[in-house]
Amino acid sequence: MKAPSEPTPAIALSGVNLSLGQGAARVHILKDIALNIGRGEAIGLVGPSGSGKSTLLMVMAGLERADTGTVTVAGESLGALSEDELARFRGRNVGIVFQSFHLIPTMTALENVAVPLELAGVDDALDRARAELDLVGLGHRLQHYPAQLSGGEQQRVAVARALAPDPSILVADEPTGNLDEDTGKQIVELLFTGYEKHGATLVLVTHDPALAQKCGRVVRLRSGHVETSA
């Protein structure tokens, strides 16, 4: 009798190396990374500053290309995609939350959430954006610009923008790093609620051990290597 096959991981990295910079300033950031992340898992990515956490997250999100190795996300080999194909892939599959919000200052909260949906060809982009902003408690701030919003409100917009396309992969890079403790807890709650609601896979970079422990598994990086994954 044939043994059942292992489920395909949401994210699979094998032999991944990445260096950044030019000439003498070139630094080997990721070193022979091998890591599998299951569908629906929540991963806390931890390690000292400079260990490669954010760079690894960017590789998983398709925002940085590995020099060597394979990166497969949601069943797609990212190394085989052109830049345009990669952008379309991200739009369909990956929601990203940054520490510094990355909102477009000349657009309202509603427009910031709707634009990625419009770029992905979603017909009801404004309705979906409005619904997602309602879910993060900003239904009354749709027409406000980022400069008119507090840091916590801006990060709520960023969470809504990441979740609105119904991504299979959700990545967050120190999402509470610029927020006070209480506001940070609210953002974490929204992230985990959204991850569960969408049935996504979550990869969360954090310096906060308590936040990492909220995830089902903690992966520790040191000097560009995966040190532990348990």
C-alpha positions as CSV (number, residue, x, y, z in Angstrom):
1,M,0.0,0.0,0.0
2,K,1.4,3.4,-1.0
3,A,2.2,5.7,1.9
4,P,0.3,9.0,1.9
5,S,2.3,11.9,0.5
6,E,3.4,14.7,2.7
7,P,1.3,17.9,2.2
8,T,2.9,20.6,0.1
9,P,4.4,23.3,2.4
10,A,3.1,26.9,2.0
11,I,6.8,28.1,1.9
12,A,9.8,25.9,1.1
13,L,13.4,27.2,1.0
14,S,16.4,25.0,0.1
15,G,20.0,26.0,-0.2
16,V,19.1,29.7,-0.1
17,N,22.0,32.2,-0.1
18,L,21.8,35.9,-0.5
19,S,24.5,38.7,-0.4
20,L,23.7,42.4,-0.5
21,G,25.9,45.4,-1.3
22,Q,28.7,45.9,-3.9
23,G,32.4,45.1,-4.0
24,A,34.2,45.2,-0.7
25,A,31.0,46.2,1.0
26,R,29.2,43.1,-0.1
27,V,27.8,41.1,2.9
28,H,26.7,37.5,2.9
29,I,23.3,37.8,4.7
30,L,21.6,34.4,4.3
31,K,23.7,31.3,4.4
32,D,22.4,28.0,3.0
33,I,18.9,28.4,4.4
34,A,16.7,25.3,4.4
35,L,13.2,25.8,5.9
36,N,9.7,24.4,5.3
37,I,6.6,26.2,6.6
38,G,3.3,24.3,6.5
39,R,0.0,25.7,5.2
40,G,-1.8,27.5,8.0
41,E,1.2,27.6,10.3
42,A,2.1,30.7,12.3
43,I,5.9,31.2,12.5
44,G,7.7,33.6,14.8
45,L,11.0,34.5,13.2
46,V,13.5,35.7,15.9
47,G,17.2,36.3,16.3
48,P,19.7,39.1,17.1
49,S,19.8,42.3,15.0
50,G,21.7,41.6,11.8
51,S,20.9,37.9,11.8
52,G,19.0,38.1,8.5
53,K,15.4,37.9,9.8
54,S,14.0,40.8,7.7
55,T,16.0,39.7,4.6
56,L,14.6,36.2,4.9
57,L,11.1,37.6,5.2
58,M,11.7,39.7,2.0
59,V,12.9,36.6,0.2
60,M,9.7,34.7,1.2
61,A,7.6,37.6,0.1
62,G,9.3,37.8,-3.3
63,L,10.8,41.3,-2.6
64,E,14.4,40.0,-2.7
65,R,15.7,37.3,-5.0
66,A,18.0,34.6,-3.6
67,D,21.5,34.3,-5.3
68,T,21.3,30.5,-5.1
69,G,18.8,27.9,-4.0
70,T,15.1,27.5,-4.5
71,V,12.2,29.5,-3.0
72,T,8.8,28.0,-3.5
73,V,5.8,29.9,-2.1
74,A,2.1,28.8,-2.5
75,G,3.3,26.1,-5.0
76,E,5.1,28.6,-7.2
77,S,8.9,28.6,-7.7
78,L,9.8,32.3,-7.4
79,G,13.1,32.0,-9.1
80,A,11.4,31.1,-12.4
81,L,9.2,34.3,-12.4
82,S,10.0,37.5,-14.2
83,E,9.7,40.8,-12.3
84,D,6.2,41.4,-13.7
85,E,5.1,37.9,-12.9
86,L,6.5,38.2,-9.4
87,A,4.6,41.4,-8.8
88,R,1.3,39.8,-10.0
89,F,2.1,36.7,-7.8
90,R,2.6,39.0,-4.7
91,G,-0.6,40.8,-5.5
92,R,-2.6,37.5,-5.5
93,N,-0.9,35.6,-2.7
94,V,1.1,37.7,-0.3
95,G,0.0,40.3,2.3
96,I,2.8,42.3,3.8
97,V,2.9,44.5,7.0
98,F,6.0,46.6,7.6
99,Q,7.2,48.3,10.8
100,S,7.0,51.7,9.2
101,F,3.5,51.3,7.7
102,H,4.5,52.1,4.0
103,L,1.3,54.0,3.3
104,I,1.0,56.3,0.3
105,P,0.8,59.8,1.9
106,T,-1.3,61.4,-1.0
107,M,-4.0,58.7,-0.7
108,T,-6.8,58.3,1.8
109,A,-7.1,55.2,4.0
110,L,-9.7,53.8,1.7
111,E,-7.5,54.4,-1.4
112,N,-4.5,52.9,0.3
113,V,-6.3,49.6,0.8
114,A,-8.2,49.7,-2.5
115,V,-5.2,50.3,-4.8
116,P,-3.6,46.8,-4.5
117,L,-7.0,45.3,-5.2
118,E,-7.5,47.5,-8.3
119,L,-4.1,46.5,-9.5
120,A,-5.1,42.9,-9.1
121,G,-8.2,43.5,-11.2
122,V,-10.7,43.1,-8.4
123,D,-14.1,44.6,-9.6
124,D,-15.4,45.6,-6.2
125,A,-12.1,47.0,-4.8
126,L,-13.6,50.0,-3.0
127,D,-16.3,47.8,-1.3
128,R,-13.7,45.2,-0.2
129,A,-11.4,47.9,1.1
130,R,-14.3,49.6,3.0
131,A,-15.3,46.2,4.5
132,E,-11.7,45.4,5.6
133,L,-11.2,48.9,7.2
134,D,-14.5,48.3,9.1
135,L,-13.1,45.1,10.4
136,V,-10.0,46.9,11.8
137,G,-12.2,49.6,13.4
138,L,-11.5,52.4,10.9
139,G,-14.9,52.6,9.2
140,H,-15.1,56.2,10.4
141,R,-11.7,57.2,9.0
142,L,-12.0,56.1,5.4
143,Q,-11.3,59.6,3.9
144,H,-8.4,60.5,6.2
145,Y,-4.9,60.7,4.9
146,P,-2.0,59.0,6.7
147,A,-0.7,62.3,8.2
148,Q,-4.2,62.7,9.8
149,L,-4.0,59.3,11.5
150,S,-2.1,58.1,14.6
151,G,0.6,55.5,14.3
152,G,-1.7,52.8,15.5
153,E,-4.4,53.8,13.0
154,Q,-1.8,53.8,10.2
155,Q,-0.8,50.3,11.1
156,R,-4.5,49.3,11.1
157,V,-4.7,50.6,7.5
158,A,-1.6,48.6,6.7
159,V,-3.1,45.4,8.2
160,A,-6.4,46.0,6.2
161,R,-4.4,46.5,3.0
162,A,-2.4,43.2,3.6
163,L,-5.6,41.2,4.3
164,A,-8.0,42.7,1.7
165,P,-6.7,40.5,-1.2
166,D,-7.4,37.4,0.9
167,P,-3.7,36.3,0.8
168,S,-2.6,32.7,1.4
169,I,0.7,34.1,2.9
170,L,0.8,36.9,5.4
171,V,4.2,38.3,6.4
172,A,4.9,41.0,9.1
173,D,8.2,42.6,9.8
174,E,8.3,44.0,13.4
175,P,4.6,45.2,13.0
176,T,4.6,46.6,16.6
177,G,8.1,48.2,16.5
178,N,6.9,51.8,16.1
179,L,3.9,51.5,18.5
180,D,3.3,51.8,22.2
181,E,2.6,48.6,24.1
182,D,-1.2,48.8,24.3
183,T,-1.5,49.8,20.6
184,G,0.9,47.1,19.7
185,K,-1.2,44.5,21.4
186,Q,-4.3,45.6,19.4
187,I,-2.4,45.3,16.2
188,V,-1.2,41.8,17.1
189,E,-4.8,40.8,17.9
190,L,-5.9,42.1,14.5
191,L,-3.1,40.3,12.7
192,F,-3.8,36.9,14.4
193,T,-7.6,37.3,13.9
194,G,-7.0,38.1,10.2
195,Y,-4.6,35.2,9.7
196,E,-7.1,32.8,11.2
197,K,-10.1,34.3,9.3
198,H,-8.3,34.0,6.0
199,G,-6.8,30.6,6.7
200,A,-3.4,32.1,5.8
201,T,0.1,31.1,6.7
202,L,1.7,33.8,9.0
203,V,5.4,34.6,9.2
204,L,6.2,37.2,11.9
205,V,9.6,38.8,12.5
206,T,9.8,40.1,16.0
207,H,12.3,41.0,18.8
208,D,9.5,40.3,21.4
209,P,9.7,36.8,22.9
210,A,6.1,36.9,24.1
211,L,4.9,37.8,20.7
212,A,7.0,35.0,19.1
213,Q,5.5,32.5,21.5
214,K,2.0,33.4,20.3
215,C,3.0,31.6,17.1
216,G,2.8,27.9,16.8
217,R,6.5,27.6,16.0
218,V,9.6,29.7,16.6
219,V,12.4,29.8,14.1
220,R,15.7,31.4,15.3
221,L,18.3,32.9,13.0
222,R,21.9,33.6,13.9
223,S,24.5,35.0,11.6
224,G,22.4,34.1,8.5
225,H,21.8,30.5,9.5
226,V,18.7,28.8,10.8
227,E,19.9,27.9,14.3
228,T,16.7,26.3,15.7
229,S,13.2,25.6,14.3
230,A,10.9,24.2,17.0
